[in-house]
């Protein structure tokens, strides 16, 4: 009975996920595609929960659905006057040159062939023997010495800390590219009273939740990435409410702030080297503390990176970092 | 192999195919970026399906860590791609 219920849930969930993916990609309208993509991401988060991957579910909901969607929505341009600009940005009001039916057929067949070969490879590998458990056994055998009790956090920040270091470097590279592309988008109009009240409630709660997620990641689903994404969500809310100052440090501190994630991680690794241990080889007694320090730095770096990505570029001059002066004709906001 | 693993790996491969086809065929930059994200989600689904061990057993944490890393890398790549697209549009409309 239980297996039947799970099977029905799985089938319904997967139909919805695949349907949303197809609809998002088949739609001509950019905004509709993005909204469908956000819904797809949220259903995906439910699927991760069903497959007993709660850390991934949290990250998918916060980053994959939430922040990706926000980034995409912010990037949708109002259709420009010149057809060249429209073509480049995929404007839906200009007719897209469709590939010939033969080419479309070939591409469809090629994609299906890829999927088919992948399915064949997976079934060949896993049909008779279950997936190899050696790595999982190694993790559970050594988790006592890792300093945390959440196995995913242990893998991310201890056993495979090098991968996480490089991941933070990828984030840093992306944000440097974004900063090099130009200035941030103009600030939105100042919000009305309802949204302002929502922001007044939500932002402190989001900051609190981020701190909680960071702390609880050691022994329950959570961690630096989810916490960083929650902080970034707080910043995005402030930005959408028309605030210019969204918690990012001023121009002098901005670059150090986004480099601090990789910096602290590297520093800890090098200190371990200096102490005669392998690179990023924490002593078991200190592992928990070191992981928390690294996670805190990573959380700030991730939040700053995602916020800068949402801004779309270098924040405007230092003069704009104060609260926008209220228009004297406006009624006072709460 | 568990039924759930089968179902989800299959769907992961199908998502990969859907995303690939759309990335090839679409000419709009935003649609292509969304298609790449869908492809990434397909890969994540395959990985997490492989990590699943059934309702009573703890799942394999290593693919979960890989997928977590993958999600963050995917969003940073998306952000960079969107910044590039915005700059491209600005360059073209200035001509």
Interface residues (C-beta under 8 A of the other chain):
Chain A: X2 X3 X6 X7 X10 X11 X14 X17 X18 X21 X22 X24 X25 X26 X30 X33 X34 X37 X40 X41 X44 X47 X48 X51 X52 X53 X55 X56 X59 X60 X63 X64 X67 X68 X71 X72 X75 X76 X77 X80 X81 X82 X84 X85 X87 X88 X89 X90 X91 X92 X96 X97 X99 X104 X107 X108 X110 X111 X112 X114 X115 X116 X118 X119 X122 X123 X126 X127 X130 X131 X133 X135 X136 X139 X140 X151 X152 X154 X155 X156 X160 X163 X164 X167 X170 X171 X174 X175 X177 X178 X181 X182 X223 X225 X302 X305 X306 X309 X310 X312 X313
Chain B: X1 X3 X4 X5 X6 X7 X8 X9 X10 X11 X13 X14 X15 X16 X17 X18 X19 X20 X21 X22 X24 X25 X26 X27 X28 X29 X30 X31 X32 X33 X34 X35 X37 X38 X41 X44 X45 X46 X48 X49 X50 X51 X52 X55 X58 X59 X60 X61 X62 X64 X65 X67 X68 X69 X71 X72 X73 X74 X75 X76 X77 X78 X79 X80 X82 X83 X84 X85 X86 X87 X88 X89 X90 X92 X93 X95
